[in-house]
Amino acid sequence: MGAREVGLPATVRADGLPERVTIWEVGARDGLQNEATVVPVDVKLEFLARLAEAGLGVLEATSFVHPKWVPQLADAEDLLAGLTKVDGVSYPVLVPNERGLDRALAAGVQHIAIFGSATETFAKRNLNRTLDEQFAMFEPVVTRARAEGLDVRAYVSMCFGDPWEGPVAADQVAAVGKRLMDMGCGQLSLGDTIGVATPGQVEAVIAAASGAGVPIGDIAVHFHDTYGQALSNTLAALRLGVTTVDSSAGGLGGCPYAESATGNLATEDLVWMLDGLGIKTGVDLDKLADTSAWMAGQLGRPAPSRVVQALRG
């Protein structure tokens, strides 16, 4: 008899944690963008449909990055044209620049995300801009998007460590995040792009962002599990009042511009922990595990998620 059949995990509430957490599911975008073999658009559409059926309310659908840089997502327009949206589900897309915004607006997108850097080296390698120059690139995107009534999220990468620069100062992360929020972004996602963060550092970075004027309610966290710290880092963030957590179904994904980045925090592993803490997500873990097992079959390899492995073998 499996764990779920006997009612596991047990639910034990802990003090100082939120009642509910929003899971920002990135599997269809961040999870698939590194795949060497192009995933057919109909498979991506079924993936999104299954994720919605499992109860996930935010599904980052694709990216309008130039196909030269991320060939896996070259079908963004086709995917959005074929997408059957579910009521109550948001389908944000990543937009790198004004050309990407033009494409997003033409596709009828209502929610976008921009992708900045907390470090000089990654800004140059990923955006072909200096740390300071990136803001000039993002400002017209955010201004136009807001004028069109779109919600805008700001991702900041390399918030805890950079493979070229080493540890990143919390105040530097906070300063970058605050400038993006001051442009008009509604949410700031702090990214541990190479998965090196530990809980104390997470507390320090979130405290710095909050101290710089970014409300805790507007902060999200995005952890990679390179060193097995993603769940402990998430718990540290939750204890500070963060209520939005990014994750990827099955633990898919990495970063095409940072070779040391491994998979994202697996959504199933996150939901197992949150279920055990009595924190509501609206996600049906069994349906989600089925979805990730199905996608693993499409990709021809096991899902990295420990919970998927435990529940589905």
C-alpha positions in Angstrom: 0.0 0.0 0.0 1.4 3.4 -1.0 1.8 6.5 1.2 -1.1 8.3 -0.3 -3.5 5.4 0.3 -2.9 5.5 4.0 -3.3 9.3 4.2 0.3 10.5 4.1 1.8 13.0 4.6 0.3 13.8 8.0 -0.8 17.4 8.4 0.8 19.3 11.3 0.5 23.0 11.3 3.5 25.1 12.4 3.5 28.6 13.8 4.4 31.6 11.7 3.5 30.1 8.3 1.0 31.4 5.7 -2.5 29.8 5.4 -2.2 29.6 1.6 0.6 29.7 -1.0 0.3 30.5 -4.7 2.4 28.2 -6.8 3.8 29.8 -9.9 4.2 26.8 -12.2 7.1 27.3 -14.7 7.3 23.8 -16.1 6.0 24.6 -19.6 8.5 27.5 -20.0 11.5 27.2 -17.7 11.1 23.5 -17.4 11.2 22.8 -21.1 13.4 25.5 -22.5 16.6 23.5 -22.1 15.3 20.4 -23.9 17.6 19.5 -26.8 14.8 17.8 -28.7 11.9 20.0 -29.6 8.7 19.1 -27.8 5.7 19.2 -30.2 3.3 22.0 -29.5 0.4 19.6 -29.0 2.4 17.9 -26.2 3.0 21.3 -24.6 -0.7 22.1 -24.9 -1.7 18.9 -23.2 0.9 19.5 -20.5 -0.7 22.9 -19.7 -4.2 21.4 -19.8 -3.2 18.7 -17.4 -1.5 21.2 -15.0 -4.6 23.3 -15.0 -6.7 20.2 -14.3 -4.4 19.4 -11.3 -5.4 22.8 -9.8 -2.5 25.0 -10.6 -3.7 28.6 -11.0 -0.6 30.2 -12.6 1.0 28.5 -15.6 3.9 30.3 -17.2 3.1 29.2 -20.7 6.1 30.2 -23.0 8.6 32.9 -23.8 8.9 35.4 -26.6 12.7 35.2 -26.5 14.2 35.1 -30.0 14.1 31.6 -31.3 17.8 31.7 -32.0 18.5 31.8 -28.3 15.8 29.4 -27.1 14.7 27.2 -30.0 12.5 25.1 -27.8 10.1 28.0 -27.4 10.1 29.1 -31.1 6.4 28.0 -31.3 5.2 30.6 -28.8 2.6 32.1 -31.2 1.3 28.6 -32.2 1.0 27.5 -28.6 -0.9 30.5 -27.5 -3.2 30.3 -30.5 -4.0 26.7 -29.7 -4.3 27.2 -25.9 -7.7 26.6 -24.4 -7.6 28.8 -21.3 -9.3 27.6 -18.1 -11.3 30.1 -16.1 -9.4 31.3 -13.1 -6.0 30.3 -14.5 -3.3 32.9 -15.4 -1.0 32.2 -18.4 1.9 34.6 -18.1 4.7 34.7 -20.7 8.3 35.8 -20.5 9.1 38.9 -22.5 12.8 40.0 -22.9 12.4 43.3 -24.8 10.1 45.5 -26.8 10.0 43.2 -29.8 8.9 40.4 -27.4 6.3 42.7 -26.0 5.0 43.4 -29.5 4.6 39.7 -30.1 2.9 39.2 -26.7 0.4 42.0 -27.3 -0.4 40.6 -30.7 -1.1 37.2 -29.1 -3.5 38.7 -26.6 -1.4 38.1 -23.5 -2.6 39.6 -20.3 0.4 38.9 -18.0 4.1 39.1 -18.8 7.4 38.7 -17.0 10.7 40.3 -17.6 14.0 38.7 -16.7 16.8 40.8 -15.1 20.1 40.1 -13.4 21.5 40.9 -10.0 25.1 40.7 -11.3 27.2 42.5 -13.9 28.6 39.3 -15.5 25.3 37.6 -16.0 23.7 40.8 -17.3 26.4 40.9 -20.0 26.2 37.2 -20.8 22.4 36.9 -20.7 21.2 40.4 -21.8 24.3 41.8 -23.6 23.9 44.8 -21.3 25.7 46.0 -18.2 24.0 45.8 -14.9 22.9 49.4 -15.2 22.0 49.3 -18.9 19.5 46.5 -18.4 17.1 49.0 -16.8 17.0 51.2 -19.9 16.0 48.1 -21.8 13.2 47.1 -19.4 11.7 50.5 -18.8 9.8 50.9 -22.1 8.7 47.3 -21.9 7.2 47.8 -18.4 5.8 51.2 -19.2 4.0 50.0 -22.4 2.8 46.8 -20.8 1.3 48.7 -17.9 -0.3 51.2 -20.3 -1.9 48.3 -22.1 -3.3 46.9 -18.8 -1.0 44.0 -18.5 0.3 42.6 -15.2 4.1 42.6 -15.1 6.4 40.4 -13.0 10.1 40.9 -12.6 12.5 38.0 -12.3 15.9 38.7 -10.9 18.5 36.0 -11.5 21.7 35.2 -9.7 20.3 36.6 -6.4 22.3 34.3 -4.2 25.4 33.3 -6.1 27.0 33.8 -9.5 29.3 31.2 -11.2 31.6 34.0 -12.3 31.4 36.4 -9.4 30.7 34.2 -6.4 28.4 35.3 -3.6 26.1 38.2 -4.3 25.6 40.9 -1.7 22.0 41.1 -0.4 21.9 44.9 -0.8 22.9 44.6 -4.5 20.0 42.2 -5.1 17.6 44.6 -3.2 18.7 47.6 -5.2 18.1 45.8 -8.5 14.7 44.5 -7.3 13.6 47.9 -6.1 14.5 49.6 -9.4 12.4 47.1 -11.3 9.5 47.4 -8.9 9.7 51.2 -9.1 9.2 50.9 -12.9 5.8 49.4 -12.3 6.3 45.7 -11.9 3.8 44.1 -9.5 5.9 41.2 -8.3 9.5 40.4 -7.7 10.8 36.9 -8.1 14.2 36.3 -6.4 16.0 33.6 -8.4 18.6 31.2 -7.1 19.7 30.5 -10.6 22.5 28.0 -9.8 21.0 26.6 -6.6 23.7 27.7 -4.1 21.5 29.5 -1.5 21.1 28.4 2.1 18.3 29.4 4.5 20.3 32.1 6.3 21.2 33.8 3.0 17.6 33.6 1.9 16.5 35.4 5.1 19.2 38.1 4.5 18.2 38.7 0.8 14.5 38.9 1.6 15.1 41.2 4.5 17.2 43.4 2.3 14.5 43.6 -0.3 11.9 44.3 2.2 14.1 46.9 3.9 14.6 48.6 0.5 10.8 49.0 0.2 9.6 45.9 -1.6 6.5 44.6 0.3 6.8 41.0 1.4 3.5 40.3 -0.3 5.1 41.3 -3.6 8.1 39.0 -3.3 8.3 35.5 -4.8 11.1 33.0 -4.6 12.5 30.8 -7.4 14.9 28.0 -6.2 16.9 25.5 -8.0 17.8 22.2 -6.3 21.5 21.9 -7.3 22.6 21.2 -3.8 19.4 19.9 -2.4 18.5 23.1 -0.6 15.4 24.2 -2.5 12.8 23.0 0.1 14.7 24.3 3.1 15.2 27.6 1.4 11.5 27.8 0.5 10.5 27.1 4.2 12.8 30.0 5.3 11.1 32.3 2.8 7.6 31.2 4.0 8.5 32.0 7.6 9.3 35.5 6.5 5.8 35.9 5.0 6.5 35.0 1.3 3.4 33.4 -0.2 4.3 32.9 -3.9 6.7 30.1 -4.8 8.0 29.2 -8.3 8.3 25.5 -9.1 8.4 23.2 -12.1 6.3 20.1 -12.5 8.5 17.0 -12.1 11.5 19.1 -11.4 12.2 20.0 -15.0 14.4 22.8 -16.1 17.6 24.7 -15.6 19.0 27.8 -17.2 20.3 27.9 -20.8 22.8 30.7 -19.9 24.2 29.1 -16.7 25.6 25.6 -17.2 25.8 24.8 -13.5 22.1 25.3 -13.0 20.2 22.1 -12.6 16.5 21.5 -12.2 14.0 23.8 -10.6 12.3 22.9 -7.3 9.8 20.2 -8.2 6.2 21.2 -7.8 5.3 17.8 -6.4 8.0 18.0 -3.7 6.8 21.5 -2.8 3.2 20.4 -2.6 4.1 17.4 -0.4 5.8 19.7 2.1 3.0 22.3 2.0 0.3 19.6 2.4 2.2 18.3 5.4 2.2 21.8 6.9 -1.5 22.3 6.3 -0.9 25.1 3.8 -3.5 25.4 1.1 -2.5 25.4 -2.6 -5.5 24.1 -4.4 -3.3 21.5 -6.1 -4.3 17.8 -6.4 -1.0 16.1 -5.8 -2.0 12.8 -7.3 -3.1 14.4 -10.6 0.0 16.5 -10.6 2.2 13.4 -10.2 0.4 11.7 -13.0 1.0 14.7 -15.2 4.7 14.8 -14.5 5.0 11.0 -15.0 3.3 11.4 -18.3 5.6 14.3 -19.4 8.6 12.2 -18.3 7.4 9.6 -20.7 7.2 12.2 -23.5 10.8 13.2 -22.8 12.0 9.6 -22.5 13.5 9.8 -19.0 12.4 9.7 -15.3 11.1 12.8 -13.6 13.7 14.3 -11.2 11.1 14.9 -8.6 11.5 12.7 -5.5 7.8 12.7 -4.8 7.0 11.6 -8.4 9.5 8.8 -8.1 8.1 7.7 -4.7 4.4 7.8 -5.9 4.8 6.6 -9.5 8.0 4.6 -9.4 
